[in-house]
């Protein structure tokens, strides 16, 4: 690791200056000892978009600092050596910038100075612990949802240069074809590398918006598509050259989608059937590797072993061959936000070792801290065994309820974020995530119909404000896998008396719920009661549900004896509008609108 070597070098210099010089053999032994078994990459993505991983509070310098220190110590204790922190979630800044406005995530208002420099503080704390700090930037994304540029800070470059901006699926992005945009991204990177002691600049898989349409008559391998890939390639090359011209020791890494091309599209592609980064977002990773535009890549292989459309080991082998005989390091993005991946993370790490992979990035921090499917214990055990520094960490007994978080408020994630399918419902970049991740490192979708998870889940108490026809109403809602879930009766009560009202009837014989649309709701009592604001264990519900007598397969979970449904699933079946208001950071339920994807 570069930062570790830097500190070792400083230590040796101090010893020499104080007449404690070491003979060459001793100096070499010291460096080898300090770096023993820890020169592999052990990184975690810390997502700031939606405050998904950090920060949990706004407008409080001391609490934000203490929260980061606490999490950094936990990360270090797990055996990890690198943090990859999202410093530019929405064309803004978690650092002092003369180019981009302060991020609204810090204070609630874009452009408002938080009173300190978060990135300078984070770098100092990471380096104190001999950990690397990679500044994670989203180069093109301007908004996660919404196209009203008046909500941006007055000094936001997108607002000052509207010709730089493209709009797609209710989102705003910088135009990758615009020469001024390319220069703006390079200037942004140059400012960071010049002013901060970062160990790397890191991009995730956000390039052209996922699914951005081609002109009529154009094909995926046609002139327009090739030009889009050339635009992205040019940006990547120029960012690399910019970094190296300022500080040659600062690395540049990109985390692309887990599949470059399928074998069905290109004989040299992987034996998979998933979404292809080459076509979906015009990311030609092979060109970056071949020409040395990047120092490392972190393909987001967010699938479990044996996945039919995208087998983990198949992809590991393919990427290993792709970087062979190059100067590009290969690390793997591990999708531990998914239960099946989290449950087998130990086995995946052993496969990485088998094929000579140089390390891993985990998405994301909250899943490690929550020990999803015992992944934290598995990761700690793997590194402890590898380092020979600790005894086996025991597996904790299964809990029926997730412990209450005393200092951390609920994560606020809009309802349109679709982490499981690697794209929000309203618009279609490939985060995740959510946009993750907000990355947003996040998994590409597969061609096959996704399998609905029937496993129990971790439910995050939602603190998101909800407006029903403009009136704020308090719901007891939860975020599960980055979707917002509501009680069916609460939604029925909130829409009662509107043109989208509906009733819920219980069929004892069939043990089924029947939703009857265009009917006044029969109040049962207890609707719209304020929740405990505690995170909970959510149990998969296999109950039967009908809409006007037609059975529907809607994913549902039972929390404390109540059944919760995905808000957008209900909106689609009942046909009411759902929207995310970027300015007020709220969900809008609209009875006078129809549902739209």
N, C-alpha and C positions, 0 to 999 in steps of 0.2 A: 504494500500500500504506500502511495506517495507520501501521505502525511506522516505515517509512522517512520518512514525512512528519513523524513525531514527532521523529526524530533530526535531520532537516533544520531543523525549527523550533528545536530546542535549539542547534544549531550557530549559527544566525542570532542567537539571543539572546546567546550567548557573545561573538560578534563585536561586537555592539552594546555590551555591557558593557565591553569592552576597547578602546573608542574606535575600533573598526574598522567603523563602521557602513557599510552599503551603501546606495546610492541604490535606490529601488524597482525600477528596471529591472534593476539588477544582482542584487538579491535574487531577483527572479522568474526571471532567467536561471539562477541557481545552482540553485534548486529544480527547474526544468525539466530542467537538465542532470543532476542527481543522480537524477531519477526517469525519465529518458529511456528509453523502450522496456522498462521493468521494472515498469510499473504494472499489468500483467496478472498474474493469479493463476498461480503455478507451484508447486504444492503436492504433497507426497507423504505418504501415509498411513504411519505407523509403528505397526504392530500389536504389542501386547504380550501379548495372549492367547496361550497356549502358548509365549510368548517367540518368536513367529514372526519378528519383525524385531528385537526388543530386549526385555529384556537377555539376553545369552547366558550370564551368570554370576549366581549368587545369593550373598547374604551377603558382598559385597565392594564397598564403596562406591567405592574408587578405580578398580577395574576397570570398574564400571558407568559411572562418570563419564568415564573415558578412552574407553570404547567409544562413548558418545554423542557426545563431541567429535569423534572420528575420523569417525563417520558424518555428523555435521553438516557437517564440512569437505568431505566428499565430495559431499554434497547441494548445498552452496553452489557447489562447483566445477562441478557439472552445469548451473548457471545457474538453479537453483530458488531461490525466495524465501520459502517457507512450509513449516513442518512441522506435521503434524496427528497428534499423539501420543495414543495410547489411554491415558487417565488413569483410566478406570473400566471395566475389562474385564468384571468380574463383581460389580457392586454393591459395589465396594470402592474403594480409593484408592491412587494413586501420589503422594500429597501428604498433608501434615499435616491431618487432619480430626477434628472433634469429632462427626461424624455417621456416617461410614462407616469400616470397619476397613482397616488397611493391606493392600495386595494381597499375596497369597501368592507372586505371580510374582517379587517382589523378594527374598524370603528363603526361600521354600518353606513358610512357615507364615503363614496368614492372621491378621492382627492383630499380627504381629511388627514392631516398629519397625526400619527398615533402618539407622537411625543418621544419616540425613540426609534432606533434603526433595528428592526427585527433581524434582518439577515446578518448584520455585523455581530449582534449578540449571539445568534445561533452558531455562527462559524467559530466564535471564540469558545463557546461552551463545548462544541464538538471537538475542537482541536485540543482542548484541555484534557479530553478523555482519549486522546490518540485516535480519534475517529475522523474519517473523511466527510466532507460536506460537498454534496453535488447540488447545484442550483437547477431545479427542474422548471423549465419554461414551456408554456404553450405558445408557439410562435404566431398562430393565425387567429385563434378564437378571441372574439370580442365580447359576446354574450352567450350565456348558456341557454337563454330563452328570451325572446322579445326582440323587436327590430326598431324600437323607438330610441333614436340616438340622443334625444333630449334628456334621457335619464343618465347619460354618461357625464362624467366630470367635464367642466367647461374646457379644461386643457387636455382632454383626451385626444390623442392623435386621430382617432377615427372620426371624432366630431369636427376636428379642424380640417380633415382631408377626406371628405365624403367620397371622393373618387377612388380612394384606396379600398373601399368596402364592397363586399358582395353579401347578398342576403339569400338564405336558403332554409326552408323548413322552420321558419320562425326563429332563426338565429342569424347573428352577424359574424362575419369573418373578414380578415384581411385577404385581399385578392392575391393569390400566389403568383399571378402573371404580371403584377404591377412592379415595375422596376423600383419605384420609391418604397414599396413595401419591403422588398428584399433588403434595401439599404437600411430601412428602419429596424429590421430584425437584427442586422449586423451591428448597427449602432447600439441597440439595446444590449446585445451580448458584450460588445466592446466596453460599454460603461461598467458592466458588472465585473468583467475580468480585470479591468484597470483599477477599480476602486475596492475590490473585495478579494480576500484570500481564499477563493473557492478552489476546490480540488478538481472540479469538473463542471461543465455545462451539460445539461441533460434535456433532451426532447422526448416526448412520448409519441403516440401514434396519431396525433392530430395533424393532418395535412389538408388536402381538399376535403370538404364535407363528405361524409360517407354517402354515396349514392348521388352525388352532384351530377345532374343530367348532362349528357352530350347533345350537341345539335342534331337535328333530324338528319339521318343518313350517315352519321358518324358511328364508328364501331369502337370497341374497347381497345383494339390495337391499331386504330386509325390515326390520322394526322393530328386531330385535336387531342386525343387521349395521350399520344406520345409527347405532344407539346406540354401538356400538364405535368407529365413525369419529368420532362426537361426543366420546367419551372421549379419544381421541388428539388431536383438534383442540384440546380444552380444555387438555390438558397442554402442547401446543406454544405456544398463545397465552399461557399463564401463564408459561412459561419465558421467552418473549420479553419480556413485560412486567416480569418480575423482573430480567432483565439490564439493561434500559433504565432502570429505576428506580434502579439502583446506579451504573452507568457507561454513559452513552448511547453512548459511542464503541466499546464492545465489540460485535462482530457476533454474530449467531446464524445458523448455517447447518445445513442438514439434507441428507443424501445419500440420497435415496429410491431405490427400485427404478427401473430404467431405463424401465419402461412404467407409465404411470398407468392407462390403460385401452386395450384394443384397440378398433379401429373396429367389430369385430363385437359388442362389448358396448355401445358408445356411439358414435354417429355423429361425435362430436367427439374421439374418441380417435385414437391413432396407427394407421397402416396396418401393424399387426404382429399376431403370433399367439403372443405370449409370456405368461408369468405377469404378472398385473396387481397392482401394489401396492395399488390401491384395494380389491381383494377379498382378496388373499393375506394382507396384514398390516394391513388397514384403515387405510392411509395415504392420506389425501385431499390430495395435494400441491396440487391446484388451489385448494382452499380456503385453504391457507396463503399461497399466492402472492397470490390475489385480496384477502385481508384484511391483507396485510402482516405476517403472523406470523413471517416469516423475512427475513433480510437477503440470504441467498444460498441457492441450491440446487445440488446436485451430483448429478444423476441418473447412476446407475451404468450407463452404456451400454457394457457389456462384450462387445460383439459386433463382428465385423469387417464391413467393407463387403461388401454382397452377401449377407449372411446371410438366408436365405429368411424365417425367422420374425421376425427383428428386424434389419433393415438399419440400419447405423450412420448413414448420411446421412439416411435417412427420419426417424430419431428426433431427430437434431440439428435438423432443420428444425422438427419438431413442438414441441420444447421451446423453441426460439427464439421461435416464435409465442406460446407459453404465457406467457412473461415480458414480451412486448412491451407497452410503455406502463405498466409497473409499476416500482416501486423495488427490485425483487428482481434481484440479479445472477445470471447463469447461468454456472456452470462445469461441465465434463464430467468424470465419473469414468472414467478410462482403465484398462481391465482388462488391463494388460500382463503379468499372471500367466499369461495364455493365449497360446500361441505364435502363433496367427494374428493376434491383436491386436498383440502385441509386434512382429511382423514388419512391420506396416504403420503403426506409430505415427506416423511422419513424415507420411504421407499423411492420417491422421486429424487431426493438428494443423493441417494446411493447410485441411482442411474446416472445422474450428472457426473458423479465421480468416476463411474465406469467408463464414460465416453470422454473424459478429460475436460469437462466444462469447468471454467475457472471461477465460478461463483454464482450467486443467486440474488435476485431482488424480490422481496415479498410484497404483494399487494393484498391488503395494506396494513398499516400499523394497528388500526382498531381491531382487526381480526387476530393479530398476534396477542395484543393485550387482553382480548376477550377469551383467548385460548379456544378459538373455534375448533370443534372436533379434536381437541387436545393437541392442536398444531404447535402451540407455544412450547409445550413440554417436549414434543418430538424434535423441534428445532434445537432447543437447549441441549437435549440429550445427544443429538448428532454432533454438535460442535464441542460439547464437553468430552465426548469420546474421541473426537478427532484431535483435540488439543491435549488430552490426557490431564486435564486440570480439575476434574470434578467427578464425583460419584454419580451414578445413574439417578436422575431426578424421578421420584415416584409419580405415578399417574394419580391425580386427585380423584376422590370419589365423585360420581356423577351427581350434579345438583339438579333439583327440580325447578329451581328459579335462579335467574342470574342475580348476583348480589347488586344491591342498589349502589349507584355511583353518587358519592356524597358531594363532590365538588363540580362534577362535569354535567352541564345541562344537556338536554337531548340534542342530537344532531339534527339539523334542519336540512332535509333533502326534498326537492320538489317532486310531485307525484309522477312527472313525466319521465323521470330517469329510469332507464331499463338496463340495469347492470348485467342481468343474466343473459340478455340477447345483444349486449354490446352496443346498444343505441337507445337514446331516449325515444319515447313514443311520438312526441310532437315534432322533434327535429332529429337529424340523423348523423351527428358526428359519432365517433366510435369510442367515446369514453366509458370512463365510466364512470369514467364515472363516476355515469355516472358515471367522469366523466367523470371507474373508475374508473378512474378512475382516474372526479375528476379524477398511473398513472394513474385523468383520468386517465394511469395505464389500465386498459380494459380488453376483454376478450372479443375476438371477431365472431360474428354469427356463423352458424353452420348451415349448409344447404338443407340438411335433414331437419325434420320437425323436432324442436327441442323437447326433451323429456321433462315432464313436470316433476320437480323434486317432491317426494313424499316424506321427507325427513323433517324432524322438528327443527325449529329455527330460533335464532336470537332476535327478539323484537325490541327495537329502540323506541322509547316513548317520544312521540312527535310533539315538538313545541311550535310547529308551523301555524301561523294564523290562517283561519279559513273564513272566507266570505261567501255567504249564500245570497245571491241576488243583491250584492253590495252590503249586506248586513253581516257583521262579524258574529260567528256562532262558535261556541267552544265544543270541540269533539274530543272524545277519548280515542285517539288514533295512534297507530304504531307504524314504524318503518321496518320492513322485513325485506332483506336483500335489495334495498334501495327503492322499494315501492311503498307507497303509503296505503295502509289498510284501515278501513272504517267498519263499525258495526252496521249491519244492514238496517236495523230498526232506527238507528240514529239518522241515517241518510233519509229514511222514509219520513221521519218526524220533521226533519229540516225542510223537506220538499212538500210537505202536506199543505194543501190549499193552492198549490201552483199547478200549472198545466202539465207538469211532469210528476204529479203525485202518484203514489202507488201504495198498495197494501201488502202485508205479508201474512200468509195463512199457513198454519201447521197441520200437516196430514199425519195423524197419529198412526194410522195403519201402515203407511209407507215410510214413516219416520222421515218425512221430507218437508221442505219449505217450498211454498208456491207463491211467487211474486205475481200480483195482479196489477197490471199497469192501468193508468187512467181511472184510478179508484182512490177514494179518500182513505187515509191511513187510520187503522183502528188502534188507538193509543193503548198500550199495555201497562205503562208506568215504568219509570226508571230511565227513559230515553234522555240522551244528551246530558248525562251526568258527568261531571268533571272527573278525570282519571287521577291516579296517584302520581303521575309523572315519573314512574319507575320503569326501568327496563325489565322485560319479562322473558320467560321461556314460552315460545309459541308452538303449539302442538298441531301437526297436520290434521286437517278435518276432511273426512271422506263422506260427509253427509250429502244427501241428494237435494238438488235445487232445481226448481222449475220456474220458467218465466211464461206466464199465460198458458200453462199446461205443457210447455215444451222444455224437456230436460236440457240443462246446460252444465258443462263441465268447467266451473269456475274454481280457481285455486283459493282455498280458504284455510284459516288457522283458528284454533281455539286458544283463547287467552283468558285465564281465570273464569272459565265456564261460558264465555261469550264467543260467538263466531264472528270473525273479521274477514272482510272481502277487500280485494284490491279496488280502490276507488275508480280507476279507469275501466275495469271490467264491468262494474255496476253502471257507470255512465254509458258505456257502449250498449248494454242490454236495455237500459231504460230510456236511453237517448236524451241525456241532458249534457250540457256543456261543462267542460273542465279546462281550466287554463291556469298557467303559472304567471303571476305578476312579478316581473323582475324588480321593479322599482320598490314595491312594498314587501317583497319577499313573502308572498302569500299565495294560497290556493284559492281560486275563484270557482264556485259551483254556480252554474247559470241555467235556470229553468226555462229561460226564453230562447236558449240556443240548443242546437242539435249537437250530438257528439261528432268530433272530427279526430282523425288519427294525428 
